Amino acid sequence: MNPSLLRPSRHAIAAALLATVGLLPAAHALEAGQPAPAFILPTADGKTVSLAALRGHYVYVDFWASWCGPCKQSFPWMKALQAKLGGPHFEVVAINVDEQQADARRFLGDAPAGFTVLFDARGATPAAYGVEGMPTSFLVDPDGKVVLVHQSFKDSERDALAQKIAVLVGGAQP
């Protein structure tokens, strides 16, 4: 794992210290077949979105941060993926982990989303998913199970990843 992909927040450092001394369980990365941890998180305008409300859909859950270089490459790709596969059965949901929402807003000014963006400055959701680097994405099926895990983002992988997702969701070829 490239350590520059994930800049730990003060919350993540505290959680890691507590896990080390046995006061919190250590997070383990989710794998395909495991249930996706529930979340209820705010949007920029203060509304909340929950994974439970999206049950019955495929949800591409992407964890990102404003300082993440590969995230800047993945945003236009996710926007195109949402445009191609989005609808009643598929949705992209990007969860920002910046401690300051203003940092995320600046990023979004340069790379508009075109899909749902949520905020988790405390880092509880990426911890529950066992995220080890940015970006990390999980495709959650309509029953709430993880069917695909993808770490980082490279232009050279974009077509193969989109194809894999399209096959899993039974949608049109992107």
Contacts in CASP RR format, 6 or more apart in sequence:
PFRMAT RR
TARGET T0000
AUTHOR 0000-0000-0000
METHOD contacts of the structure
MODEL  1
MNPSLLRPSRHAIAAALLATVGLLPAAHALEAGQPAPAFILPTADGKTVS
LAALRGHYVYVDFWASWCGPCKQSFPWMKALQAKLGGPHFEVVAINVDEQ
QADARRFLGDAPAGFTVLFDARGATPAAYGVEGMPTSFLVDPDGKVVLVH
QSFKDSERDALAQKIAVLVGGAQP
1 132 0 8 1.000
1 133 0 8 1.000
2 152 0 8 1.000
5 68 0 8 1.000
5 70 0 8 1.000
5 133 0 8 1.000
5 134 0 8 1.000
5 152 0 8 1.000
6 131 0 8 1.000
6 132 0 8 1.000
6 133 0 8 1.000
6 134 0 8 1.000
7 65 0 8 1.000
7 67 0 8 1.000
8 16 0 8 1.000
9 97 0 8 1.000
9 99 0 8 1.000
9 121 0 8 1.000
9 123 0 8 1.000
10 99 0 8 1.000
11 99 0 8 1.000
11 122 0 8 1.000
11 123 0 8 1.000
12 123 0 8 1.000
12 127 0 8 1.000
15 24 0 8 1.000
15 27 0 8 1.000
15 127 0 8 1.000
18 24 0 8 1.000
19 25 0 8 1.000
19 26 0 8 1.000
19 27 0 8 1.000
27 127 0 8 1.000
27 128 0 8 1.000
27 129 0 8 1.000
27 130 0 8 1.000
28 130 0 8 1.000
29 129 0 8 1.000
29 130 0 8 1.000
29 131 0 8 1.000
29 132 0 8 1.000
29 149 0 8 1.000
30 36 0 8 1.000
30 37 0 8 1.000
30 129 0 8 1.000
30 130 0 8 1.000
30 138 0 8 1.000
30 146 0 8 1.000
30 149 0 8 1.000
31 146 0 8 1.000
31 149 0 8 1.000
32 146 0 8 1.000
32 147 0 8 1.000
32 148 0 8 1.000
32 149 0 8 1.000
33 145 0 8 1.000
33 146 0 8 1.000
33 147 0 8 1.000
34 145 0 8 1.000
34 146 0 8 1.000
35 144 0 8 1.000
35 145 0 8 1.000
35 146 0 8 1.000
36 51 0 8 1.000
36 59 0 8 1.000
36 61 0 8 1.000
36 129 0 8 1.000
36 138 0 8 1.000
36 140 0 8 1.000
36 144 0 8 1.000
36 145 0 8 1.000
36 146 0 8 1.000
37 51 0 8 1.000
37 125 0 8 1.000
37 128 0 8 1.000
37 129 0 8 1.000
38 50 0 8 1.000
38 51 0 8 1.000
38 52 0 8 1.000
39 50 0 8 1.000
39 51 0 8 1.000
39 95 0 8 1.000
39 118 0 8 1.000
39 120 0 8 1.000
39 125 0 8 1.000
39 128 0 8 1.000
40 48 0 8 1.000
40 49 0 8 1.000
40 50 0 8 1.000
40 51 0 8 1.000
40 52 0 8 1.000
41 48 0 8 1.000
41 49 0 8 1.000
41 50 0 8 1.000
41 95 0 8 1.000
41 118 0 8 1.000
41 119 0 8 1.000
41 120 0 8 1.000
41 125 0 8 1.000
42 48 0 8 1.000
42 49 0 8 1.000
42 118 0 8 1.000
42 119 0 8 1.000
43 49 0 8 1.000
43 116 0 8 1.000
43 117 0 8 1.000
43 118 0 8 1.000
43 119 0 8 1.000
44 101 0 8 1.000
44 105 0 8 1.000
44 108 0 8 1.000
44 117 0 8 1.000
44 119 0 8 1.000
49 93 0 8 1.000
49 116 0 8 1.000
49 118 0 8 1.000
51 59 0 8 1.000
51 61 0 8 1.000
51 140 0 8 1.000
51 144 0 8 1.000
54 91 0 8 1.000
54 93 0 8 1.000
54 140 0 8 1.000
55 142 0 8 1.000
55 143 0 8 1.000
55 144 0 8 1.000
56 89 0 8 1.000
56 142 0 8 1.000
56 143 0 8 1.000
57 88 0 8 1.000
57 89 0 8 1.000
57 90 0 8 1.000
57 91 0 8 1.000
57 142 0 8 1.000
58 89 0 8 1.000
58 90 0 8 1.000
58 91 0 8 1.000
58 139 0 8 1.000
58 140 0 8 1.000
58 141 0 8 1.000
58 142 0 8 1.000
58 168 0 8 1.000
58 169 0 8 1.000
59 90 0 8 1.000
59 91 0 8 1.000
59 92 0 8 1.000
59 93 0 8 1.000
59 139 0 8 1.000
59 140 0 8 1.000
60 78 0 8 1.000
60 81 0 8 1.000
60 90 0 8 1.000
60 91 0 8 1.000
60 92 0 8 1.000
60 93 0 8 1.000
60 137 0 8 1.000
60 138 0 8 1.000
60 139 0 8 1.000
60 140 0 8 1.000
60 165 0 8 1.000
61 93 0 8 1.000
61 94 0 8 1.000
61 95 0 8 1.000
61 129 0 8 1.000
61 137 0 8 1.000
61 138 0 8 1.000
61 139 0 8 1.000
61 140 0 8 1.000
62 74 0 8 1.000
62 78 0 8 1.000
62 92 0 8 1.000
62 93 0 8 1.000
62 94 0 8 1.000
62 95 0 8 1.000
62 135 0 8 1.000
62 136 0 8 1.000
62 137 0 8 1.000
63 94 0 8 1.000
63 95 0 8 1.000
63 97 0 8 1.000
63 125 0 8 1.000
63 126 0 8 1.000
63 129 0 8 1.000
63 131 0 8 1.000
63 133 0 8 1.000
63 134 0 8 1.000
63 135 0 8 1.000
63 136 0 8 1.000
63 137 0 8 1.000
64 71 0 8 1.000
64 74 0 8 1.000
64 75 0 8 1.000
64 94 0 8 1.000
64 95 0 8 1.000
64 96 0 8 1.000
64 97 0 8 1.000
64 134 0 8 1.000
64 135 0 8 1.000
65 71 0 8 1.000
65 96 0 8 1.000
65 97 0 8 1.000
65 98 0 8 1.000
65 104 0 8 1.000
65 134 0 8 1.000
66 96 0 8 1.000
66 98 0 8 1.000
66 103 0 8 1.000
66 104 0 8 1.000
66 106 0 8 1.000
66 107 0 8 1.000
67 98 0 8 1.000
67 103 0 8 1.000
68 134 0 8 1.000
68 135 0 8 1.000
70 134 0 8 1.000
70 135 0 8 1.000
70 152 0 8 1.000
70 153 0 8 1.000
70 154 0 8 1.000
71 107 0 8 1.000
71 134 0 8 1.000
71 135 0 8 1.000
71 153 0 8 1.000
72 107 0 8 1.000
72 110 0 8 1.000
72 111 0 8 1.000
73 153 0 8 1.000
73 154 0 8 1.000
73 155 0 8 1.000
74 135 0 8 1.000
74 153 0 8 1.000
75 94 0 8 1.000
75 111 0 8 1.000
75 113 0 8 1.000
76 111 0 8 1.000
77 153 0 8 1.000
77 158 0 8 1.000
77 162 0 8 1.000
78 92 0 8 1.000
78 94 0 8 1.000
78 113 0 8 1.000
78 115 0 8 1.000
79 92 0 8 1.000
79 112 0 8 1.000
79 113 0 8 1.000
79 114 0 8 1.000
79 115 0 8 1.000
80 174 0 8 1.000
81 92 0 8 1.000
81 162 0 8 1.000
81 165 0 8 1.000
81 174 0 8 1.000
82 90 0 8 1.000
82 91 0 8 1.000
82 92 0 8 1.000
82 114 0 8 1.000
82 115 0 8 1.000
83 114 0 8 1.000
84 162 0 8 1.000
84 166 0 8 1.000
84 172 0 8 1.000
84 174 0 8 1.000
85 165 0 8 1.000
85 166 0 8 1.000
85 169 0 8 1.000
85 171 0 8 1.000
85 172 0 8 1.000
85 174 0 8 1.000
86 92 0 8 1.000
89 142 0 8 1.000
89 169 0 8 1.000
90 169 0 8 1.000
90 171 0 8 1.000
91 115 0 8 1.000
91 116 0 8 1.000
92 115 0 8 1.000
92 116 0 8 1.000
93 115 0 8 1.000
93 116 0 8 1.000
93 117 0 8 1.000
93 118 0 8 1.000
94 113 0 8 1.000
94 115 0 8 1.000
94 116 0 8 1.000
94 117 0 8 1.000
94 118 0 8 1.000
95 117 0 8 1.000
95 118 0 8 1.000
95 119 0 8 1.000
95 120 0 8 1.000
95 125 0 8 1.000
95 126 0 8 1.000
96 104 0 8 1.000
96 117 0 8 1.000
96 118 0 8 1.000
96 119 0 8 1.000
96 120 0 8 1.000
97 120 0 8 1.000
97 121 0 8 1.000
97 123 0 8 1.000
97 126 0 8 1.000
97 134 0 8 1.000
98 104 0 8 1.000
98 119 0 8 1.000
98 121 0 8 1.000
99 121 0 8 1.000
100 121 0 8 1.000
101 119 0 8 1.000
101 121 0 8 1.000
104 117 0 8 1.000
104 119 0 8 1.000
108 117 0 8 1.000
120 126 0 8 1.000
126 136 0 8 1.000
129 136 0 8 1.000
129 138 0 8 1.000
132 151 0 8 1.000
133 151 0 8 1.000
133 152 0 8 1.000
135 151 0 8 1.000
135 152 0 8 1.000
135 153 0 8 1.000
136 149 0 8 1.000
136 150 0 8 1.000
136 151 0 8 1.000
136 152 0 8 1.000
137 148 0 8 1.000
137 149 0 8 1.000
137 150 0 8 1.000
137 151 0 8 1.000
138 146 0 8 1.000
138 148 0 8 1.000
138 149 0 8 1.000
138 150 0 8 1.000
139 146 0 8 1.000
139 147 0 8 1.000
139 148 0 8 1.000
139 149 0 8 1.000
139 150 0 8 1.000
139 165 0 8 1.000
139 168 0 8 1.000
139 169 0 8 1.000
140 146 0 8 1.000
140 147 0 8 1.000
141 147 0 8 1.000
141 168 0 8 1.000
147 168 0 8 1.000
148 164 0 8 1.000
148 165 0 8 1.000
148 168 0 8 1.000
150 161 0 8 1.000
159 174 0 8 1.000
162 174 0 8 1.000
163 173 0 8 1.000
163 174 0 8 1.000
165 174 0 8 1.000
166 172 0 8 1.000
166 173 0 8 1.000
166 174 0 8 1.000
END
